[in-house]
Amino acid sequence: MGNVGGGEIVVILILGLLVLGPTRLAVVAQNVGRLVGQFRRVASGFQEELQDLVEDPSIEALARERGRGLTSNEVIDGGSQDGD
């Protein structure tokens, strides 16, 4: 939950109880819980898709090939600049 500790949660609950009352606080807490659950599911799905892309062998091979191309070009370019 980030940097929110037990004391901060108690203060938030007391303020919510005073402002909303006991019945509405329960409904609001339930809705917030649902929203947090949905957010976690979406974030988890995004993280899984990103992990799948990172571990995709075809993308990794393409990145390695491009990396080799850049490295060989830098060596060739660097050698020609030293000779000038």
Residue pairs with C-beta under 8 A, 6 or more apart in sequence:
13 25
16 25
16 28
16 29
17 25
20 28
53 59
